Amino acid sequence: MAGAAPWDFREARRRLETKPKSSGEKLSSVEDAALRVRDGDTVAAGGCLFSRTPMALVREILRQRRRRLTLVRNLMCTEGELMMVAGAVEKVVTAWMSIGLPWGVSKIMREHVESGRVPLEEWSHLALGLRFHAAAMGVPFLPTLTMLGSDLMGVGGTQTLRCPYTGETLALVPALFPDVALLHVHRADRFGNCQIDGYPHMDADIARAASTVLVTAEEIIPEAEVRRHPDRTAIPGFMVDAVAHAPFGSFPHECYGLYEADFDHFGEYVAAIDASGSRAVGDYLDRFVYGPATHAEYLERFGRERLARQAGRARELVG
């Protein structure tokens, strides 16, 4: 956290309490939204693995050459690898890092962590979720049974407590207050009210825990549509600082019901890493991150036919 020590609960709460909770318009470009990320920030990404990853924001942060970031995500995917090789992160906090089971644990992560270039702070998947949830609730910690008996108990300020009701030992995981949340959603209105289809992952808690919330949306909808279906608002607009329109904003990752992850692209990417390690990721950055000047130009690198094919596969899966 740039503005407070990692477990400075009072300072983190003060930052959230004094944050302007505007109901005004939040529309922005991806480029302008990413300008709100500062060197040294703790950045939490929503979604999970290759699902609803805020890739448009991640790429723009890399294009703006941010440094010394701490990246937090429940399950990391290619976004973590890109940020490592680009030199954007000084630490990663996660439960697992891979593109998916077929490809195993990230070779790029192993290379950077084992060489000491990027420290890895590992939590259980549940513990990370509870840390965001504690911050969203405004409490300094939450008790849990997860991680007890494992060496994960030695990381990140976790403590134990004897339960006053049962006498059993509980793990206490500290609240996690990111400086910035990066989220990708299905729909949002101009005031930042966000709708998510399918599994919501930890996004709502991350939004409530973060000092600054940046959102990309597949579609910008009229506020009347939000009022017609208030139950579909997963993240209310007063929590959001900027929302940018970014169709296929998670690609080549997936956005449930709209397009599937491009496993062929993942396969090509992993094959290149198998052949030449981090150099392959550097080449990928040049082609897909630093090369395209805009999000639209980035999508042109894949072509309309490929995007349409992944959209068709998503429609088949949801019926």
N, C-alpha and C positions, 0 to 999 in steps of 0.2 A: 504494500500500500504506500503510495507516494506521500500522502499527507499525514500518516499516523503509523506507529509501530504495529506489527501484524496483529497483536492481541490487545491493542488499545481500544477496548470496547467503548469507553465513554467518548473518546474522540470520534470513533466511527459513528456512534449514535448521533453525536452532535452534528456531524456532516449531513446525515440523512434528515435530521429534524430541521436544519436550516436550508435544505435544498428547496429552491422555488418549485412549487407544485402548480404550474401554470396549466390552464385549460385552453390556452391559445393554440394557434397552428404550429405544427412541428415539422412540416415538410422541409426536406433538405435534399441536396445531392449526396451521393455516396462519398464523393470527395470532401465536401464540407463537413459531413458527419464525422469522418475519420480524423479531421483536424482536431477534434476534441480529445483525442488520445494523446497523452503526453509521454515523453521518455520517462521510464521508471515506474509507470503505472502497473497495477495489478489488473489484468484483463481477464474476465470470465466469459467464455463462449457458451452459448446455448446449444440446443440440439443434443445429439449423442452419436458418437462415432461418425458414420457418414450420413446421418439423418439431420436435415435442417441445419447444417453447418453454415454459419454466416460468412461464406467464402468471399462474397463481393467486398465486404468490409475488411476481411483479413488481407485480401490482395491489395486494397488501397492503403492499409496501414503499412504494408511492406513497401509499396511504391513511395510512400512518404518517408521511408527510411527511419522508422521509429526504432529506438534502442532501449536496452535494459528493462524490457518488459518481463513481468511474471505472468505466464499463461496458465489459466486454470480451466480445466474441463473434465467432466466425469469420465468419459472415454475419448481419448484423442485419436485423430486420424491424420490425414495428409497435411492439415493446417498446421499441426505441431511440427512436422518435418520441415515444411517450407519456412516456418519462422526460425527454426534452429539453424538451418543452412544459411538463411539470409542474415543471421547475426542479430535478429530482433529480440531474442529472449535471453535472459540471464538465469531463468529458472522455470521449470514446468511443474505443475501440481496436478496429479491425475490418479486414476485407479488402474488405467491400462492404456497402452498406446500401440495401435496397429491399424492397418487398413481394414482388416477383417480376418476371420478365422482361416480362410484359404491361404493367406499370406503370412500368418504368424506374427510374432512380436516385431515391432518396427526395427529394422536394421539401422536406420538413421538415428533413432533414439539411443540404441545400444552404443553406437559409435560415439555420440556426443556425451552420453552419461558416463560410459566406462573410461573415456579419455579425460574426464573431469571438466570438459568445456561447459556443460550445462547440467547443473544439479537437478535431480529428480526427487520430488517429495511425493511419496506414494501413500494413498489412503485407500480404504475399501470404497467401493461404489456407494454403499449406503452411507458411510461416514461423510463423504463429500456432500451428498444430498442433505444430510442432517445439518451440516455446517451452514449451507445456504439457507436452510429452513430456519435455523436459529437466528441468523441475521435478519431474515424476513419477519420473524416474530418479534425482534427487538430484545432477545435474551442473549446473555453472553455465552451460553453453551447448552447442549442437550445431552442427556444420558442415553446410553445405548449398550448393547451387548456385542456389537460388531467390533472386530479387531482384537478382542480379548484373547490372550494366549498366543498371539502372533507378534512378530518383531515390528509390525506396523505401529504398535503402541509406543514405540520410541520416537515417533516423528511429530513435528508440528504442534507441540504444546499439549498433546493429549494427556489427561490425568485420570485418576481413578477415584471412586467414592464408594463407601459401603452404604448400600441402600438402607434408609431408615425404616423401611416397611418390611423388607424380606431378609436383610442382612447380607445379600449377595453383592459381589463386586460389580460395579458398573463403570464403563468407560465414559469419560466426559469429553466430548469433542467441541472445540471452540468455534464460535460463530465466525463466518468468513464474509467480510465486507469488501467486495471488489471496488476498485476505483471506477472501472468501466465494465458494463455488460454489452456484449455483442450478440444480437439476436436476429434470427430470420424467421418470418412468420408468413402465413398464407395471405392474410389480408389485414389492412389497417386503413383507418380514415386519416384525414389531414390533421386531426388533433392527437394522433398517436394511439388511439384505441385499437388493440390488436386481437385478431382472431387466429386460432391455430386449429387445424384439422388433425385428427389422429392423436397419437400419444404426445402429451405436452412436455415430457421430459422434466427438467428442473427449471424451465425458463421463467415461470412466474415468480418463483422464489429468488432467482438470480436478479430479476428486475427489481424486486422489492429490497434486495440487499445492496445493490450497487449505487454509487453516488451519481454516476452518469449512465444513461441507458440509450444505446444506439440501436436502431431497428432498421432492417431492410424488409420489404414486403413484396410478395409476388404481384399483388394488386392493391391499388389505392381505391377504396370504395367510398360512396357518399356516407356522410354521417347519419343520414336517415336509415341506411341499411343497418348500422350499428344499433340504432334505437329500436328497430323492429325486432332484433334478436339480441337483447342485452345479455342473455345467458351465454352467448358465444364469445364474449369479451374475456380473453384469458389474461390480458395485461391492460389495465386502464391507462388512458392517455396521460393523466397527471403524473405518472411515473416515467414517462418517456421524454427524452430530451430532443431527439431527432429521429425522423422516419424518412427513409428514402425508397423510392420505387426501384426495384431490381428484379425483373422477371428472370427466372432461372438463376436467382441470386445465390443458390446453394450448389449449383452445378460445378464439377461433375458428381457431387454428392446428391442425395435425393431430397425431394420435398413431397411428403406423403400425398398421394392422389393426383399429383400434378406431373411429376417425372421421377423416374427411377435412377438410382446411381448407375454410372457408366462403368460397369465392371471390365469391359474391354479396355477402356482408358486406364483403369487401375492396373490391369495386367501388363499393359505396355510400360507403365510407370515403374512397376516393381521389377520388370525384366531389365529395364535400364539401370536401376539401382543395383541389381544383382551383378550387372556387368561392370559398373564403374563407380558405385558408391555415391558419396555426396556430390561428386562432379555431375552426376546425372540430374540431381535435384537442382544444382546450379543452372544447368541447361534448361530445365523445366521452368525455373524462375524467369530466365531471360525470355522464353517463348510465351509463357502464359501469364506472367505477372508484370514484369517490367516492360515487355514489348507492347502489349495493347494499351492504347492511350485512354480508352473508356471501357465501361462494362459491355457496351454493345459490340465494340471491336473484339473484346475477349470472346464473346459468344460466336463471333464470326470465325474464330479459329477452329471451332468444332463443326460449324456448318448447320444449316437449317434442317437438313435431312436427319442428321444424328440427334439433334435436339427433339425433333418430331418423333423419332423412334423411341426415345426414352419416355416421352410423354405418353405415347401409345401404350407402352408397357405398364405404366402407372394406371392408366384407365382400365386395362385388363384386370389388374390385381384388385381394384376396388369395385369392379363390376359395373 
